[in-house]
Amino acid sequence: MQDFDTVIRNGLVATAAETMHADIGIRGGRVVALGHELARGRDEIDARGKLVMPGGVDAHCHLDQPMDDGLRMADDFLTGTRSAACGGTTTVIPFAAQIKGQSLRAAVEDYHRRAGTKSSVDYAFHMIVTDPTDTVLREELPALIAEGYTSFKIYMTYDDMKLDDRQILRTLAVARKHGALAMIHAENADCIAWLTETLEEAGHTAPAFHATSRPMAIEREATHRAITLSELVDVPILIVHVSGREAIDQIHWAHGRGLRIYAETCPQYLFLTADNLGGGYEGAKCVCSPPPRDRANQRVVWEGLSNGLFTIVSSDHAPFRFDDPQGKKPGGKEVSFRHIPNGIPGLETRLPLLFSEGVRTGRISLNQFVSLTATNPARLYGLHPRKGTIAIGSDADIAIWDPDKQVTIENGMLHHDVDYTPYEGMQVTGWPVTTLVRGERVWDGGQFCAPSGHGEFLPCGKPEMARPRAQETPNGHYVGNLPDALAKLSKAASHAG
């Protein structure tokens, strides 16, 4: 008879691949048994009538990220991961952001200091590359990838963060050579700047004009350009926070050419519209980039989830308090939309929103839900099978859900340190009632109960999808791997001579 630390009994276990009635035996923070009538554990959890799923992996969230101009994010690793745990998320991957003029390694070291021993859930780091100097590209970035920081984000917008196309190509080449995954924020910076200036000259400065300054065409163009740069270098990329049909059309086009373009969307593009930015300065609460679109685009994004176009759903949690001179009212004033910090909170509500309106309505299956929110992000960022699944040897990161629990979302019930939620008043059915991180309860019976500093840092492996390839299409064209294509042409020319 085996001796278990914890046994979860009588639940319906759902993974990305299958759904089954099974008991789960946990020892030493890992799943060691799946079966029926397991021996008793020192801790027994009866999950009868409940769903037992892998804890969520939120692979795109911002916590305690350094900000310019006196701004400050509302959530640090303490409050942000508390919120994650209470919403069924057991792993987060926020961003160590390089400041222009500083080294990338300095950003990673600073972020470790910020995380300290605050985290309640396990965490890894993405990097944000804003200053790709020769030293960064030849020394720092390859070394950091080898140390387990195997993903990084590139911006095509924001003056203090954007890279030009040549810088993007050089940075993608490092990803290709060293097996890392590049994430790209795809919006055309010059178009946004021109539209912003035009709107402000006409006196249109309210939050609602943030959406006007960033129409879908701007996201469409940048998405196509990012795909083209990826094709030239022959390296997969992830297009983050895709908002609507025009960018989705570009991704469909890329998939039709056999290109390895992965796509992420977020709850704000499923539940909010540009109308949420109206109503005076209250609309600042929903300012994010790209902005929410309209209800017709919501339907297109849902279709992308159901048909497999999207690989993951992340929160893009970027928390700023509304009534705060370091938040949505910089300096304590109502400002032009261009100066409102971009981002909305969503770590705790990501999973319940998607479960309620995705699984409960039949838009996506339960297994797709697990895949989009846990398994695929773990695979995408080199954490699978330790994270993102329930299997022998995997970490016992588990969320037990009451699929019939009805909840009206109110900010007062949430556990972040933000003074609002954009989903105030929305009713959902289904909520995690118990969350375990490596076998320890961190959320149970409506109480946050994580041991202090329970979360651990996770060095990431190299994602399988980041391996380069060359593929010849039936018409003789090469998909990606431009150097190989050029080599083939050179060889053909030499034979002809």
C-alpha positions as CSV (number, residue, x, y, z in Angstrom):
1,M,0.0,0.0,0.0
2,Q,1.4,3.4,-1.0
3,D,1.6,6.3,1.5
4,F,0.3,9.5,0.0
5,D,0.6,13.1,1.2
6,T,-2.7,13.9,-0.4
7,V,-5.4,12.0,-2.3
8,I,-8.0,13.8,-4.4
9,R,-11.0,11.4,-4.7
10,N,-14.2,11.0,-6.8
11,G,-13.5,13.9,-9.2
12,L,-13.9,14.1,-13.0
13,V,-10.3,14.6,-14.1
14,A,-9.9,16.6,-17.3
15,T,-6.6,17.1,-19.3
16,A,-6.0,18.4,-22.8
17,A,-6.3,14.9,-24.1
18,E,-9.0,13.1,-22.1
19,T,-11.6,13.2,-19.4
20,M,-11.9,10.4,-16.8
21,H,-13.1,9.5,-13.4
22,A,-10.0,8.9,-11.3
23,D,-8.4,9.5,-7.9
24,I,-5.1,11.3,-7.8
25,G,-2.3,10.4,-5.4
26,I,0.2,13.1,-4.5
27,R,3.6,12.7,-2.8
28,G,6.5,15.1,-2.5
29,G,4.6,17.7,-4.5
30,R,4.1,15.5,-7.5
31,V,1.4,13.3,-9.0
32,V,2.5,9.7,-8.3
33,A,-0.7,7.7,-8.9
34,L,-3.9,7.9,-11.0
35,G,-6.5,5.2,-10.4
36,H,-9.4,4.0,-8.3
37,E,-9.5,3.1,-4.6
38,L,-6.1,4.5,-3.8
39,A,-4.7,4.1,-0.3
40,R,-5.5,6.9,2.1
41,G,-3.5,10.0,2.2
42,R,-2.6,12.2,5.2
43,D,-4.8,14.8,3.5
44,E,-8.0,13.7,1.8
45,I,-9.9,15.9,-0.6
46,D,-13.4,14.8,-1.8
47,A,-14.0,16.2,-5.3
48,R,-17.3,14.5,-5.8
49,G,-19.4,16.5,-8.3
50,K,-16.3,18.6,-9.1
51,L,-14.0,18.9,-12.1
52,V,-10.3,18.3,-11.4
53,M,-8.0,20.1,-13.9
54,P,-4.4,21.2,-14.2
55,G,-3.8,24.5,-12.6
56,G,-3.8,27.3,-15.1
57,V,-0.6,28.6,-16.7
58,D,-0.9,32.4,-17.3
59,A,1.9,33.0,-19.8
60,H,1.4,36.7,-20.3
61,C,1.0,38.9,-17.3
62,H,2.8,42.0,-15.9
63,L,3.8,42.2,-12.2
64,D,5.9,45.0,-10.6
65,Q,7.4,45.9,-14.0
66,P,9.5,49.0,-13.8
67,M,7.7,52.1,-15.2
68,D,8.7,55.5,-16.4
69,D,7.2,58.9,-15.6
70,G,6.3,58.1,-12.0
71,L,3.8,55.3,-12.9
72,R,3.6,52.2,-10.8
73,M,1.9,48.8,-11.4
74,A,-0.7,48.0,-8.7
75,D,0.3,44.4,-8.3
76,D,3.6,43.0,-7.2
77,F,4.5,39.3,-6.9
78,L,2.7,39.1,-3.5
79,T,-0.7,40.5,-4.6
80,G,-0.6,39.3,-8.2
81,T,0.2,35.7,-7.5
82,R,-2.4,35.7,-4.6
83,S,-4.9,36.7,-7.2
84,A,-3.7,34.1,-9.6
85,A,-4.0,31.3,-7.0
86,C,-7.6,32.3,-6.1
87,G,-8.5,32.1,-9.8
88,G,-7.1,28.6,-10.3
89,T,-3.8,29.7,-11.9
90,T,-0.7,27.9,-10.5
91,T,2.1,29.2,-12.8
92,V,2.7,32.7,-14.1
93,I,5.2,34.1,-16.5
94,P,5.7,37.8,-16.2
95,F,8.3,40.0,-17.9
96,A,11.8,41.1,-17.0
97,A,11.9,44.3,-19.1
98,Q,15.2,45.8,-20.3
99,I,15.5,49.5,-20.0
100,K,17.1,51.2,-23.0
101,G,20.8,51.9,-22.2
102,Q,20.9,49.1,-19.6
103,S,21.8,45.5,-20.0
104,L,19.4,42.6,-20.4
105,R,21.0,40.7,-17.6
106,A,20.5,43.7,-15.2
107,A,16.8,43.5,-16.0
108,V,16.7,39.8,-15.1
109,E,18.6,40.3,-11.9
110,D,16.4,43.2,-10.9
111,Y,13.3,41.1,-11.5
112,H,14.5,38.3,-9.3
113,R,15.0,40.9,-6.5
114,R,11.4,42.1,-7.1
115,A,10.1,38.6,-6.9
116,G,12.1,37.8,-3.8
117,T,10.1,35.3,-1.7
118,K,6.7,36.9,-2.4
119,S,5.2,34.5,-4.9
120,S,2.4,32.1,-3.9
121,V,2.5,30.2,-7.2
122,D,5.4,29.0,-9.3
123,Y,6.8,31.5,-11.9
124,A,9.2,31.8,-14.8
125,F,10.4,35.0,-16.6
126,H,10.0,36.2,-20.2
127,M,12.5,38.9,-21.2
128,I,11.6,42.1,-23.0
129,V,14.3,43.2,-25.4
130,T,14.3,47.0,-26.0
131,D,18.0,47.7,-26.7
132,P,19.5,44.9,-28.9
133,T,23.1,46.0,-28.9
134,D,25.8,43.8,-30.2
135,T,26.7,42.8,-26.6
136,V,23.1,41.9,-25.9
137,L,22.7,39.8,-29.0
138,R,26.1,38.1,-29.1
139,E,26.6,37.6,-25.4
140,E,23.8,38.3,-22.9
141,L,20.8,36.9,-24.8
142,P,22.4,33.6,-25.8
143,A,23.7,33.1,-22.2
144,L,20.3,33.9,-20.6
145,I,18.5,31.5,-23.0
146,A,20.9,28.8,-21.9
147,E,20.1,29.6,-18.3
148,G,16.4,29.0,-18.7
149,Y,15.0,32.3,-19.9
150,T,13.9,30.8,-23.2
151,S,11.4,33.4,-24.4
152,F,11.4,37.1,-25.0
153,K,9.0,39.8,-26.2
154,I,9.6,42.3,-29.0
155,Y,7.5,45.5,-29.4
156,M,6.7,47.1,-32.7
157,T,5.1,50.1,-30.9
158,Y,5.7,52.3,-27.8
159,D,8.6,54.7,-28.3
160,D,10.6,53.5,-25.2
161,M,10.3,49.8,-26.2
162,K,9.9,49.4,-30.0
163,L,12.4,47.9,-32.3
164,D,12.7,48.7,-36.0
165,D,12.5,45.9,-38.6
166,R,16.3,45.3,-38.9
167,Q,16.6,45.1,-35.1
168,I,13.7,42.6,-35.1
169,L,15.4,40.5,-37.7
170,R,18.7,40.4,-35.8
171,T,16.9,39.5,-32.6
172,L,14.9,36.8,-34.3
173,A,18.1,35.4,-35.7
174,V,19.3,34.9,-32.1
175,A,16.1,33.1,-31.3
176,R,16.5,30.8,-34.3
177,K,20.2,30.0,-33.5
178,H,19.6,29.3,-29.8
179,G,16.1,27.8,-29.7
180,A,14.1,30.5,-28.0
181,L,10.6,31.7,-28.7
182,A,9.9,35.3,-29.7
183,M,6.6,37.0,-28.8
184,I,5.7,40.0,-30.8
185,H,3.3,42.9,-30.0
186,A,2.1,43.8,-33.5
187,E,1.0,47.4,-34.0
188,N,2.4,50.0,-36.4
189,A,4.0,52.7,-34.2
190,D,4.2,55.4,-36.9
191,C,0.5,55.0,-37.9
192,I,-0.5,55.3,-34.2
193,A,1.6,58.4,-33.7
194,W,0.1,60.1,-36.8
195,L,-3.5,59.3,-35.8
196,T,-2.8,60.4,-32.2
197,E,-1.5,63.7,-33.3
198,T,-4.4,64.2,-35.7
199,L,-7.0,63.4,-33.0
200,E,-5.4,65.6,-30.4
201,E,-5.2,68.6,-32.8
202,A,-8.9,68.2,-33.3
203,G,-9.4,68.2,-29.5
204,H,-10.3,64.5,-29.3
205,T,-8.4,63.4,-26.1
206,A,-11.0,61.3,-24.2
207,P,-10.2,57.6,-23.4
208,A,-12.6,56.5,-26.2
209,F,-10.2,57.9,-28.8
210,H,-7.6,55.4,-27.7
211,A,-9.5,52.9,-29.8
212,T,-9.8,55.3,-32.7
213,S,-6.0,55.8,-32.7
214,R,-5.4,52.1,-33.0
215,P,-7.8,50.7,-35.7
216,M,-7.6,47.1,-36.9
217,A,-5.7,48.1,-40.0
218,I,-2.7,49.0,-37.8
219,E,-2.7,45.6,-36.1
220,R,-3.3,43.9,-39.5
221,E,-0.3,45.6,-41.1
222,A,2.1,44.9,-38.2
223,T,0.9,41.3,-37.9
224,H,1.6,40.7,-41.6
225,R,5.0,42.4,-41.3
226,A,5.9,40.3,-38.2
227,I,4.9,37.1,-40.1
228,T,7.1,38.2,-43.0
229,L,10.1,38.8,-40.7
230,S,9.5,35.4,-39.1
231,E,9.4,33.8,-42.6
232,L,12.7,35.4,-43.6
233,V,14.5,34.2,-40.6
234,D,12.7,30.8,-40.5
235,V,11.8,31.0,-36.8
236,P,8.4,30.5,-35.2
237,I,6.9,33.5,-33.4
238,L,3.9,34.1,-31.1
239,I,1.6,37.0,-32.0
240,V,0.4,38.2,-28.6
241,H,-3.0,39.6,-27.7
242,V,-4.7,39.3,-31.1
243,S,-7.8,41.4,-31.0
244,G,-9.9,40.8,-34.1
245,R,-10.6,39.5,-37.6
246,E,-8.1,41.5,-39.6
247,A,-5.1,40.2,-37.7
248,I,-6.7,36.8,-37.6
249,D,-7.0,36.8,-41.4
250,Q,-3.2,37.4,-41.6
251,I,-2.6,34.4,-39.3
252,H,-4.9,32.2,-41.4
253,W,-2.9,33.3,-44.4
254,A,0.4,32.3,-42.7
255,H,-1.0,28.9,-41.6
256,G,-2.0,28.3,-45.2
257,R,1.6,28.8,-46.2
258,G,2.8,26.3,-43.6
259,L,4.4,29.0,-41.5
260,R,4.8,28.4,-37.7
261,I,2.9,31.4,-36.4
262,Y,1.3,30.9,-33.0
263,A,-1.4,33.2,-31.7
264,E,-2.6,34.3,-28.3
265,T,-5.8,36.2,-27.4
266,C,-7.1,37.5,-24.1
267,P,-10.5,37.8,-22.3
268,Q,-10.8,41.5,-23.1
269,Y,-11.3,40.6,-26.8
270,L,-14.0,38.2,-25.9
271,F,-15.9,40.2,-23.3
272,L,-15.2,43.9,-23.9
273,T,-15.8,46.2,-26.8
274,A,-14.6,49.7,-27.8
275,D,-17.8,51.0,-26.2
276,N,-16.3,50.2,-22.8
277,L,-13.8,53.0,-23.4
278,G,-16.6,55.5,-23.6
279,G,-18.6,57.2,-20.8
280,G,-16.1,59.9,-20.0
281,Y,-12.9,59.3,-18.1
282,E,-14.2,56.0,-16.6
283,G,-13.3,54.5,-20.0
284,A,-9.6,54.8,-18.9
285,K,-10.3,51.6,-16.9
286,C,-10.5,49.6,-20.2
287,V,-7.6,51.3,-22.1
288,C,-5.3,48.5,-23.4
289,S,-3.5,47.8,-26.6
290,P,-4.7,46.6,-29.0
291,P,-8.0,48.0,-27.9
292,P,-11.2,45.9,-27.7
293,R,-13.1,46.0,-31.0
294,D,-16.8,45.3,-31.5
295,R,-19.2,42.4,-30.9
296,A,-18.7,41.1,-34.4
297,N,-15.0,40.7,-33.7
298,Q,-15.8,38.9,-30.4
299,R,-17.5,36.3,-32.5
300,V,-14.5,35.9,-34.8
301,V,-12.2,35.5,-31.8
302,W,-14.4,32.8,-30.3
303,E,-14.3,31.0,-33.7
304,G,-10.5,31.2,-33.6
305,L,-10.6,29.5,-30.2
306,S,-12.9,26.7,-31.3
307,N,-11.2,26.0,-34.6
308,G,-7.6,25.9,-33.3
309,L,-6.2,29.1,-34.7
310,F,-5.3,30.3,-31.2
311,T,-2.7,28.4,-29.3
312,I,-3.2,30.0,-25.9
313,V,-5.5,32.4,-23.9
314,S,-3.6,34.7,-21.5
315,S,-4.8,37.5,-19.2
316,D,-2.2,40.2,-20.3
317,H,-2.8,41.3,-16.7
318,A,-1.3,44.9,-16.6
319,P,-2.7,46.4,-13.3
320,F,-3.0,50.1,-12.7
321,R,-5.3,51.6,-10.1
322,F,-7.9,54.0,-11.4
323,D,-7.9,56.7,-8.7
324,D,-4.1,56.9,-8.3
325,P,-1.6,59.5,-9.5
326,Q,0.7,56.6,-10.3
327,G,-2.0,54.8,-12.3
328,K,-4.8,55.7,-14.7
329,K,-4.7,59.3,-13.6
330,P,-1.1,60.3,-13.9
331,G,-0.2,63.0,-11.5
332,G,-3.7,62.9,-10.1
333,K,-5.2,64.3,-13.3
334,E,-7.5,63.2,-16.2
335,V,-5.1,63.2,-19.1
336,S,-5.2,62.7,-22.9
337,F,-5.7,59.1,-24.0
338,R,-2.1,58.9,-25.1
339,H,-0.8,59.3,-21.5
340,I,-3.2,56.8,-19.9
341,P,-1.1,53.7,-19.0
342,N,-2.1,50.8,-21.0
343,G,-3.5,47.7,-19.4
344,I,-6.3,46.1,-17.4
345,P,-6.4,43.6,-14.5
346,G,-7.4,40.0,-15.3
347,L,-5.3,37.3,-13.6
348,E,-8.1,36.0,-11.3
349,T,-10.9,36.3,-13.8
350,R,-9.3,34.8,-16.9
351,L,-10.2,31.1,-16.2
352,P,-13.8,31.6,-14.8
353,L,-14.7,33.9,-17.7
354,L,-13.5,31.5,-20.4
355,F,-15.0,28.5,-18.6
356,S,-18.4,30.1,-18.2
357,E,-18.7,31.5,-21.7
358,G,-16.6,29.0,-23.5
359,V,-17.2,25.5,-22.0
360,R,-20.6,26.1,-20.5
361,T,-22.0,27.5,-23.7
362,G,-20.4,24.8,-25.9
363,R,-18.1,27.2,-27.8
364,I,-15.1,25.1,-26.8
365,S,-14.8,21.7,-25.2
366,L,-13.5,21.1,-21.6
367,N,-10.3,19.6,-23.1
368,Q,-9.8,22.6,-25.3
369,F,-10.2,24.8,-22.2
370,V,-7.4,22.9,-20.5
371,S,-5.3,23.0,-23.6
372,L,-5.7,26.8,-24.2
373,T,-5.1,27.8,-20.5
374,A,-2.6,25.3,-19.2
375,T,-1.2,22.6,-21.5
376,N,-0.3,24.7,-24.5
377,P,1.3,27.6,-22.6
378,A,3.4,25.0,-20.7
379,R,4.5,23.4,-24.0
380,L,5.0,26.8,-25.7
381,Y,7.4,27.9,-23.0
382,G,9.4,24.8,-22.2
383,L,7.6,23.8,-18.9
384,H,5.7,20.7,-20.1
385,P,5.2,18.0,-18.7
386,R,6.2,19.4,-15.4
387,K,3.4,22.0,-15.7
388,G,0.1,22.1,-17.6
389,T,-1.1,18.6,-17.2
390,I,-2.1,15.9,-14.7
391,A,0.2,12.9,-15.2
392,I,2.5,10.7,-13.3
393,G,5.6,12.7,-12.4
394,S,4.1,16.1,-13.1
395,D,3.9,18.7,-10.4
396,A,0.7,18.5,-8.4
397,D,-0.6,21.8,-9.7
398,I,-4.3,21.2,-9.6
399,A,-7.5,23.3,-9.7
400,I,-10.7,21.7,-8.4
401,W,-13.7,23.4,-9.9
402,D,-17.4,23.6,-9.0
403,P,-18.8,23.7,-12.5
404,D,-22.2,24.9,-11.3
405,K,-21.1,27.6,-8.9
406,Q,-22.7,30.9,-9.9
407,V,-20.7,34.1,-9.2
408,T,-21.3,37.7,-9.9
409,I,-17.9,39.3,-10.4
410,E,-17.3,42.2,-8.1
411,N,-14.0,43.9,-7.4
412,G,-14.5,43.5,-3.7
413,M,-14.3,39.7,-4.0
414,L,-11.1,39.6,-6.0
415,H,-7.6,39.4,-4.5
416,H,-5.5,41.7,-6.6
417,D,-4.5,45.2,-5.4
418,V,-6.4,47.1,-8.2
419,D,-9.4,49.3,-7.3
420,Y,-11.6,48.0,-10.2
421,T,-12.2,45.1,-12.5
422,P,-13.4,45.7,-16.1
423,Y,-15.7,42.7,-15.6
424,E,-17.7,44.2,-12.8
425,G,-21.2,42.8,-12.6
426,M,-20.7,40.0,-15.1
427,Q,-22.2,36.7,-14.0
428,V,-20.3,33.5,-14.6
429,T,-21.0,29.8,-13.9
430,G,-18.1,27.8,-12.7
431,W,-15.3,28.8,-10.3
432,P,-12.3,27.0,-8.8
433,V,-12.9,26.1,-5.2
434,T,-9.6,24.6,-4.3
435,T,-6.1,25.3,-5.8
436,L,-3.0,23.3,-5.1
437,V,0.6,24.3,-6.1
438,R,2.9,21.3,-5.9
439,G,0.4,19.6,-3.6
440,E,0.0,22.4,-1.1
441,R,-3.4,24.1,-0.9
442,V,-3.1,27.8,-1.7
443,W,-6.9,28.5,-2.2
444,D,-9.6,26.5,-0.4
445,G,-13.2,27.1,0.6
446,G,-13.1,30.8,-0.3
447,Q,-9.9,31.4,1.7
448,F,-6.4,32.2,0.5
449,C,-4.1,29.9,2.4
450,A,-0.7,29.7,0.6
451,P,2.3,29.1,2.8
452,S,4.5,32.2,2.8
453,G,6.8,32.3,-0.2
454,H,5.6,29.0,-1.5
455,G,6.2,29.8,-5.2
456,E,9.4,28.7,-6.9
457,F,11.3,30.1,-9.8
458,L,11.2,27.8,-12.9
459,P,14.0,27.8,-15.4
460,C,12.4,26.9,-18.8
461,G,13.5,24.4,-21.3
462,K,13.7,25.1,-25.0
463,P,10.3,24.8,-26.6
464,E,10.1,22.1,-29.3
465,M,8.2,24.6,-31.6
466,A,11.3,26.9,-31.6
467,R,13.4,24.4,-33.6
468,P,14.1,25.7,-37.1
469,R,13.1,23.8,-40.2
470,A,13.0,24.2,-44.0
471,Q,10.0,23.0,-45.9
472,E,9.6,22.9,-49.7
473,T,6.0,23.3,-50.9
474,P,4.5,21.3,-53.8
475,N,5.0,24.3,-56.1
476,G,8.7,24.3,-55.4
477,H,8.7,27.4,-53.2
478,Y,10.5,27.4,-49.9
479,V,8.6,28.2,-46.7
480,G,11.0,30.0,-44.4
481,N,14.7,29.2,-44.0
482,L,15.9,31.9,-46.4
483,P,19.6,31.0,-46.0
484,D,18.9,27.4,-47.2
485,A,16.8,28.7,-50.1
486,L,19.6,31.0,-51.2
487,A,22.0,28.2,-50.9
488,K,19.9,26.1,-53.1
489,L,19.7,28.9,-55.7
490,S,23.4,29.3,-55.6
491,K,24.0,25.6,-56.1
492,A,21.6,25.6,-59.1
493,A,23.4,28.5,-60.6
494,S,26.8,26.9,-60.3
495,H,25.5,23.7,-62.0
496,A,24.0,25.8,-64.8
497,G,27.4,27.5,-65.3
